[in-house]
């Protein structure tokens, strides 16, 4: 009888150990699922971050291009003698003080004009 009782006790102990093992496996599975979900979210966040960085590079390239264009226009402004002089922003200068501060500009007849080429601006042939 003691041998049977001992075997029953051993079986119950093994059942408990097996149950504990299954519980631990279930917890492990749940934790792995959480980690996989976090990895997925992290991957999406990285993709968003990469897209944002690429957009920033594109925006910076557009800004650099605009700066180069502005510099080119600044260098090419006021080259036609007799035309109304423009400031660095492309606006027509309309005060004598500002006109005097621009190299190559003269104040004539109440207007600031590019120097050279005589009194009148060039006219297109008709």
C-alpha positions in Angstrom: 0.0 0.0 0.0 2.8 2.4 0.8 4.4 1.6 -2.6 1.1 2.7 -4.3 0.8 5.7 -2.1 4.3 6.7 -2.9 3.7 6.3 -6.6 0.5 8.4 -6.4 2.5 11.1 -4.5 5.2 11.0 -7.2 2.7 11.2 -10.0 1.0 14.2 -8.3 4.3 15.8 -7.8 5.1 15.3 -11.5 1.7 16.7 -12.5 2.4 19.8 -10.5 5.8 20.2 -12.0 4.3 19.7 -15.5 1.6 22.3 -14.7 4.2 24.8 -13.5 6.3 24.1 -16.6 3.2 24.8 -18.8 2.5 28.0 -16.9 6.1 29.2 -17.4 5.9 28.3 -21.1 2.7 30.2 -21.5 4.3 33.3 -19.8 7.3 33.0 -22.0 5.1 32.8 -25.1 3.2 36.0 -24.0 6.5 37.8 -23.4 7.8 36.8 -26.8 4.7 38.1 -28.4 5.1 41.4 -26.6 8.7 41.6 -27.8 7.7 40.8 -31.4 5.0 43.4 -31.3 7.5 46.0 -29.9 10.0 45.0 -32.7 7.2 45.6 -35.3 6.4 49.0 -33.8 10.1 49.9 -33.7 10.5 48.9 -37.4 7.6 51.1 -38.4 9.0 54.0 -36.3 12.4 53.5 -38.1 10.7 53.6 -41.5 9.0 56.9 -40.5 12.2 58.3 -39.2 14.0 57.4 -42.4 11.3 59.0 -44.5 11.5 62.1 -42.4 15.2 62.3 -42.8 14.9 61.9 -46.5 12.3 64.6 -46.6 14.6 66.9 -44.7 17.5 66.2 -47.1 15.1 67.0 -50.0 14.0 70.2 -48.3 17.6 71.2 -47.6 18.5 70.6 -51.3 15.6 72.8 -52.4 16.8 75.5 -50.0 20.4 75.3 -51.3 19.1 75.4 -54.9 17.0 78.5 -54.0 20.1 80.1 -52.4 22.2 79.5 -55.6 19.4 80.9 -57.8 19.2 84.0 -55.5 22.9 84.5 -55.7 22.9 84.1 -59.5 20.1 86.6 -59.8 21.9 89.0 -57.4 25.0 88.9 -59.6 23.0 89.4 -62.8 20.8 92.3 -61.6 21.3 95.8 -62.8 23.4 94.9 -65.8 21.3 96.6 -68.4 22.2 100.3 -68.6 19.3 102.7 -68.2 16.9 100.3 -66.6 15.5 100.9 -63.2 17.9 99.7 -60.5 16.8 96.9 -58.3 17.9 96.0 -54.8 19.1 92.6 -53.6 15.5 91.4 -53.2 14.6 92.4 -56.7 12.5 95.4 -55.7 12.9 98.7 -57.6 14.8 101.3 -55.7 12.8 104.4 -55.3 14.7 106.6 -52.8 17.8 108.6 -53.6 19.6 107.5 -50.4 19.2 103.8 -51.3 20.2 104.6 -54.9 23.4 106.3 -53.7 24.4 103.2 -51.7 24.2 100.9 -54.8 27.3 100.6 -56.9 26.6 101.4 -60.6 23.4 103.3 -60.0 22.6 106.9 -60.6 19.7 109.1 -59.5 18.2 110.9 -62.6 14.8 112.5 -63.0 13.5 111.2 -59.7 14.4 107.6 -60.5 17.3 105.3 -59.8 18.7 103.9 -63.0 21.6 101.6 -63.9 24.5 103.7 -65.0 25.8 103.7 -68.6 24.1 103.9 -71.9 22.9 107.5 -71.8 19.9 109.1 -70.3 17.1 107.0 -71.5 16.6 103.2 -71.1 17.0 101.1 -74.2 13.8 100.7 -76.3 12.8 97.7 -78.2 12.7 98.2 -82.0 9.2 98.7 -83.5 
